[in-house]
């Protein structure tokens, strides 16, 4: 594809680097490498703290160019606290900025990509698609309203029903929907979305950071005489980590040499720390969040990496993003999530699966893993990294997106030619 025939892709996403995000700069940069002209339309970075990052100041428009990617930042109301009204203001303000920019200021694109959540980006993208005639690819990373209910963010049945109706409205006004798991696809089909309109493309991890880590393992990390199990990431209601503390208590009672390392932050962190003290757990270490560039070094020091979500029908069709990160590092997984995520680990033969929110099952699985030979654990790790690279890696996933973008652009061109004739 030469410079005169590059397809122009408009990426709409409320969160983008330096904010933590699944489809950030690495995705845009890989699209450029594969021959696309890419403009990212995003907000001023403020997630997850709700404060604008140092070095940025909200203004009408700011442009950056990084590795061939044009990044356009638009104003929004920065907030990520528990206030529903303020959260809505955060979403709505960015949506309004995107609508104005995309309709009146943005260069015409061949294809538009919108990242969900929040739903407001999808609504805005649907209007832009209609008014500017740009094919829309909608990347659904969170199944609303199901996840809003499951995480406790929304409990009002009428509001949840309204959100569901808006989701259905957006789905009907997209050209292609991309989901992160087979379960997501099945649920959408049950809700009336044509199967031909949905494609499963697994998420990938930040490979450069995870596979070439920098930084040292914290001094408080368990010693080599301990069998270390890491849970990394957000610690909130959805993670239901009391069950993990319960497993730690069982293992401590058994005299096991297993230790849990809880790496990250979240709304439940302080309560979990207090609970661990109350339970007199000497085999649980809490470590603060570290930059993504340093996460790989900590994960690589573990014997096993743990994924845990509470029991919920939604999570049975979800593949938590940490799964890809763990697999990319090449360590055995303990998957305490039922459904698609457990099936993935079984298919890849890269770890063990257990029932979520079952402290006894988690403790028994860790005992079994600790009793395995070094070679058996190594084989699991090799299986994890191999499966990740072959089925879930950045290049694999982006190539699938590229095929979708090209197909929609070609379809649009054919329609235009037929109209002319």
N, C-alpha and C positions, 0 to 999 in steps of 0.2 A: 504494500500500500504506500504510494508516494505521497509527498507533502500536499499535492494538489487534490488528492482524493481521500484525505483523512476524514473519517466520520467524526463529527463533533458531538460529544456527550456532555449533557448538563447534569451534574450530580447534586441533588438537593438533600441535604442532611443537616439537622439542627446541631449535631455534635461532630466535631472534627478535631484532628490534632491541633494543639497539644492535649486536648481532652481525650480521655480513654474512650475508644470506640471500636466496633468490630470492622467497619468498612471505612477506614480512614485513609491516610496518606499512602499506606502501602498498596491499597487497592487502586487509588487514582494513579499512582506512579507506575504500577504494573500495566494499567490500561494504556498509558502513554508509551511504555516500552513495547506494547503489542500494536502500536500504530494509531492510536486514537488521539484526537484533540480534546482535552478534558478541561472543563471549568467546574470547580466545586463552589456551590453557593451554600454558605453556612453562617453561623452566628459568631459573636465574639466569645471566646472560650470562658466558661464560668462553671462548668460541670466537673465534679459533683458538689462543690462547696457553695455554689450560688454567688461567688464573688469573681469579678473579672480578673483574669490572670495578670500577673505582673508583666509589664511590657506592652499591654493592650489598653486601649481606651475607646469606649463606645463612641462611634461617630456615624455619619450618614452612610459611608461606604469606605472600605479599606481593601486594597488588592495586594496579594502576595504572589510570588512565583517561586515554587520549590520543585526542583528536578523536572521542569517542563510542565508542571501542573499550575494552572491559574486558580488561585483561591480568592473568592470574593466574600468578604465578611460584611454582614448587615446588622443593623441595630436590633436589639431585643431587650426585654425586661429580664435581668439576671436574677434567677431565684430557683432554688431546689430544696426548700424546706417542706415541712409537713402541711402547710397551708394549701388547701385545694384551690382557693381563689388566686393566690399568688402563682401557683403552678400553672393554672389556666392562663394567667396573664403572660407567663413565660412562653408558653406554647403559642398563644394567639399573636403575641407581638412579633415573634419570628415569622409566623405564617403570613402576616400582613406585609412584612418587609419583603419576603420572597415573592409574593404576588405582584407587588408594585415593580420590583426590580425585573422579574422575569417577563412581565408584560411590556414594559416600556424601556428597559435599559439593556437587557441581556442580548447578546448576539444570538441569532437563530441557531438552534441545535437540530441535529438529525434525530437524536434520541434523548429522552429524559429518564433519569433514574431517581427514584425517591425512596428514602430509607424510613421505615416505620419501626419503632415509634419516634415521635408522637403522631397520632392520627391526623393532627392538623396539617402536617406536611403532605399527607396523602390527599386531603381535601383540596389544598392549594394546588398541588400538582395536577389534580383532575380538572380544575378550572383552566389551568395553563394549557393542558392538553387540548381542551375544547376550543379555547380562544386562539391558540397559535398553531394548532394542528400538529403537535409534536408527539410521536408515539411514547407511551409511558410504561416503564418497567417498575413495578412496585415490589420492593424487597421487604417482606414481612418477617421481622425478627421477634415479634412479640404478639401473641394471639390475644388481641383485645376483643371483647371485654373480659375474657376468661382470666387473663393474668392480673387484671385490676382487682378482680374478686379474690383470686388465689393469694395475692400478696397483701390483701387488706387495704389497698389504696382506695378502693371504692366498695361500698356495701349496699348502697341504695338501689333496689331492684329496678326502679323506673329509670334512673340514670344509666345503669348498666344496659338496660334494654335500648335506650336511646343511642348509646355508644355502639351497640351491636348493629343498629339500623344504619348508622353513619358508615360503619365499616363495610356493610353490604353495598351501600351506595358507591363507595370508593372502588370496591372490587369490580363492580359493573363498568366502571369508567377507566379501567386500565387495559392495556394491550397484552401485558404479560405479568404474571405474579410469580415471584421467586420465594420459596420457603426453605427453612433450614433443616427440615426433617420429613420423612415419609408420613409421620403422624399428623403434622400440620396440613399436609396435602389432603389426607383422608378427611380431616375435620372440615376443611374448606369445601370439599366435594359434597359432603353431607349437608352443607349449608347452601348448596345451590350453585357454587362456582364451577364452571365447566372444567373437567379434568385436563383438557387440552390446553387450557390457559395457565396451568400451574406447572412449575418446574422446581424440582428439588436440587438445590446447590448448597452443599455443606459449607459452613463457615470455616475459616482458616485461622491461624494464629499469627502473631508477630514473629515470624521465623527468624529474622535477623537478630532480634533481641534475645530470643530464647535459645537459639542454637549457637550464638557467639556471645555469651554473657560476659559482663564485666562486673567488678565489685567482688567483695569478699563475703563469705557466710558470716552472719552475726555471731558474736562471741557467746551469746546465750543459746545458740543452736545445740541440740543434744550431741553428746560425744559419740565416737565411733562404737562404743560399747552398747549403745542404745539402737533399737530398731525404730527409725523415725518415720512417722506418717504425717504428711503435710496436707492441711486444708488451706488453700489459698483463695483469696477473693473476698467478696462482700459477705458480711455476717449480719443477716437480717431475719425477718420472720420466715421468709420462704426457705431459708437454709435449715431451719429447725435444728440448730446445733446442740441443743440440750441432749439429744440422743447420742451425740459424739462424746459429750462429757460423761454420759452414763456408761458408754463403752470404756472410756478411760478409767472410770471407777472400778469396773469389772476386772480390767486387766491389771490394775494396781493391786487389787485384792488377790489376784492369782500370783502375783510376784513376777509378772511379765516384764521384760526389758523394753517393751514398746513405749514410745513417747509420741505425743501429738504436738505438732507445731501448727498454730493457728496464725496464718500470715494474712494481714489485711485490716480492714476497718469495717464500719457499718453501724447502723442504728442499734444493733443488739450487742455490740462489742463490750461495752462497760458492764452490762448485766451479766454477760457470760464470764467476764473476768471475776466479778463478785461471786458468781455461782461456783466457779472453780475453787476459789478460796474457801468458801463455805463447805465444799465437799472434800477439802484437804487433798486436792489432787496435786501430787508432786510430779506427775508425768504429762503435764500440759504446759506448753510455753506459748505465750502470745507475742508475736512480733509485729511491729508497725508496718504499714504499707511501704514498699520500696519502688523506685522507678522501674518501668518495664525492662529497661536495659539491664537491671540487676536481678530481676525475678528468676531468670534462667539459672543463675548460679545457686540460688537457694533451692529451687526445685531439684536441681541435679544432685544436691547433697542428700536428698531423701532416699529412703528405701522404697516407699510406696506413696502414691498421691491419691488423695481421697476426694470424691465428688459426693455431695449429699444435698438432697432437697426433701422437703416434707412430702408426705403422701398427698397427692392431688391428681385428679384425672388430667389436668393440663400438663403437669410435669412428666406424665407418661409419654407424651408426644414431643417432649422438648429434649434437645441435646445441649446441656449447659456449655457455655463458651469455654470454660476452663478445661473441658474434655480435650479439645484440640490442642490447647497449650500443653497439657500434660503429655499427650501423645507425641507432640513435636519434640519434647525434651527427651523422650525415650525411656520412660520409667513405667513400672507396673502400675495399673490403676485398680483402686477399689471403688466400684461404682455402686453407690447406695441411692440409685434412682431407677425406678422401674420403667419398662417400656422401651422406646427407641434407643435411649442412651445405653441401657443394659444390653440390648441386642447388638449394638455397635461393638461394645467391648467383647462380647462373646464371639462375634464374627471375626474380629481382628485377633482374637486369642491373646489379649494383652493385659489380662487381669482377672479379678473375681468380681462377681455381682452379688449384692445382698439386698434384702428388703429395707427400704428407708424407714427411719424412725424406729429402728429395732436395735437397741443397744447391744443386746445379747448376740445378735447376728453379726453386727459390726465387730465386736470383740472376738468372736469365733473366727471370722475371716482373717483378722489381723494375726491371730495366733497361727492360723494355717499358713499365711504368707511368711511369717517370721520363721516357721519351721522348714521352709523350702530351701533348697540349695542356692548358692550364689548364681550358679549357672542357670537354674530354672527361672530365677528372677530376671536375669540378664536376657533370656530368650523372650520373656514377656515384654521387656523394654524395647528390644529390637523389633518385635512384631508391632508394637505401638508406633514407633517412628516410621517403619516401612509402610504401614497402612495409611498413616497420615499423609505421607508424601505422595502415595499413589492415588488416593481417593479424596483427600481433603485439603491439599496444599494450596498455597496462594496461586501458583501458576495454573494449576488444574481448575480451580474455581473461577479465576478471572477469564480463562479461555472459554469456559462455558457461558459466562456473562457476555463476552465478546461475540460469541455465536448468536446469542439472543439479540444483541444490539444490531448486528449486521442483518439478521433476518427481518427485523422490524423496519429497518431503514430501507431495505430492498423492497419490502411489501408496500411501503409508503410511496416509493418511486414508481412502482408498477401501477398503483392506483392513480397517481398523477398523470402518467402517460396515457392510461385508458381514458381519463377524463378529457385530455387534450384531443385524442382521436375521436 
